[in-house]
Amino acid sequence: MRVCGVELKGNDAIICIMSRENGLYDIPHARVPKIAINDAGDAEQMKKFQFTFAKLLADYKIDTVVIKGRALKGKFAGGPVGFKLEAAIQLIDDVKVEIVSASFVKKELAKTQIDIDFRDTGLKKFQEQAFSTVFAYLESQ
């Protein structure tokens, strides 16, 4: 199973691709660590974002996309652009998209028997939340 973890932050979809087979985890090198959009109000840019994301999923043969959910209101609420990007990802054909809460990620990471030091993954620091999201999801499967 190959899964793409996503953290939506501002105008960026920060990604981390991970697979698990026979209890072994693999983090393949992705050509981009994030996909950005300049103007979410422009329909052409939204279509380009969706096409680029779908192409990435097809190229890396991703089965499932797991998006770290954000609050709808309150101090830590997600911005409107993030919700538009989330919808664009959810509407991509032939891919399963799940949204997981921060509490789900925290709970699964606390339960895991595997201790992975993020610095050993080769990912950039800003990808840590996407990594945690995809790792927690794979641990729950």
C-alpha positions in Angstrom: 0.0 0.0 0.0 1.4 3.3 -1.0 0.0 6.4 0.7 0.5 10.1 0.3 0.3 12.2 3.5 -0.7 15.8 3.1 -0.6 18.8 5.3 -2.4 21.9 3.9 -0.7 25.1 5.1 -1.5 28.4 3.5 -1.2 28.0 -0.3 0.8 24.8 -0.1 0.0 21.1 -0.1 3.0 19.6 1.7 3.4 15.9 0.9 5.1 12.8 2.1 4.9 9.5 0.3 5.3 6.3 2.2 4.6 2.6 1.7 4.5 -0.4 3.9 5.0 -3.9 2.8 5.6 -6.9 5.0 6.1 -4.6 8.0 8.8 -2.6 6.2 8.4 1.2 5.6 9.7 2.9 2.6 9.8 6.6 1.9 10.6 7.1 -1.9 12.1 10.3 -3.0 9.4 12.5 -4.5 10.2 15.0 -7.2 8.6 17.8 -5.1 8.0 18.2 -1.4 5.0 20.4 -1.9 2.6 21.7 -4.5 1.7 25.4 -4.3 -0.9 27.6 -5.8 -0.6 31.4 -6.2 -4.2 32.5 -6.5 -6.9 30.1 -5.3 -9.5 32.4 -6.7 -8.4 31.7 -10.2 -10.2 28.7 -11.7 -7.4 27.9 -14.1 -4.8 27.8 -11.3 -7.1 25.5 -9.3 -7.4 23.1 -12.3 -3.6 23.2 -12.7 -3.1 22.4 -9.0 -5.6 19.5 -9.3 -3.9 18.2 -12.5 -0.4 18.5 -11.0 -1.5 16.7 -7.8 -3.3 13.9 -9.8 -0.2 13.5 -12.0 2.0 13.1 -8.9 -0.4 10.4 -7.6 -0.4 8.6 -10.9 3.4 8.7 -11.3 4.0 7.3 -7.8 1.1 4.9 -8.0 -0.5 6.2 -4.8 -3.5 4.2 -3.5 -4.7 6.6 -0.8 -4.2 10.2 0.1 -4.4 11.1 3.8 -5.0 14.7 4.7 -4.4 16.1 8.1 -7.6 17.7 9.1 -7.9 21.3 10.4 -10.4 22.9 12.7 -13.4 24.5 10.9 -13.5 27.4 13.4 -11.6 28.8 16.4 -8.0 29.8 17.0 -6.5 27.0 14.9 -9.0 27.0 12.1 -7.8 26.3 8.6 -7.9 29.1 6.0 -10.3 29.2 3.1 -7.5 28.4 0.6 -6.7 25.2 2.5 -10.3 24.0 2.2 -10.3 24.7 -1.5 -7.1 22.7 -2.0 -8.7 19.9 0.1 -11.7 19.8 -2.1 -9.6 19.8 -5.2 -7.7 16.8 -3.9 -10.9 15.0 -2.8 -12.4 15.4 -6.3 -9.5 13.6 -8.1 -10.8 10.5 -9.8 -9.6 6.9 -8.9 -7.9 7.8 -5.6 -9.2 7.2 -2.1 -8.9 10.3 0.1 -9.3 10.3 3.9 -9.1 13.2 6.3 -7.7 12.3 9.7 -7.8 14.5 12.8 -4.7 15.6 14.8 -6.0 13.6 17.8 -6.0 10.4 15.6 -2.4 11.1 14.6 -1.3 11.7 18.1 -3.1 8.6 19.4 -1.6 6.3 16.7 1.9 7.7 17.2 1.6 7.1 21.0 0.5 3.4 20.4 3.2 2.5 17.9 6.0 0.2 18.8 8.2 1.7 16.1 10.5 4.6 16.9 11.5 6.6 13.8 13.7 9.6 14.2 12.4 12.2 11.7 15.9 13.4 11.1 16.8 10.0 9.6 14.1 10.1 7.0 15.8 12.4 4.6 12.8 14.7 4.5 12.7 18.4 4.9 11.7 19.8 8.3 8.5 21.4 6.9 7.4 17.9 5.9 7.2 16.5 9.4 3.5 16.9 9.9 2.8 15.2 6.5 5.2 12.4 7.6 3.4 12.0 11.0 0.0 11.9 9.3 0.9 9.2 6.8 2.9 7.1 9.3 0.0 7.2 11.8 -2.4 6.2 9.0 -0.2 3.2 8.0 0.1 2.2 11.6 -3.7 2.0 12.0 -4.1 -0.3 9.0 
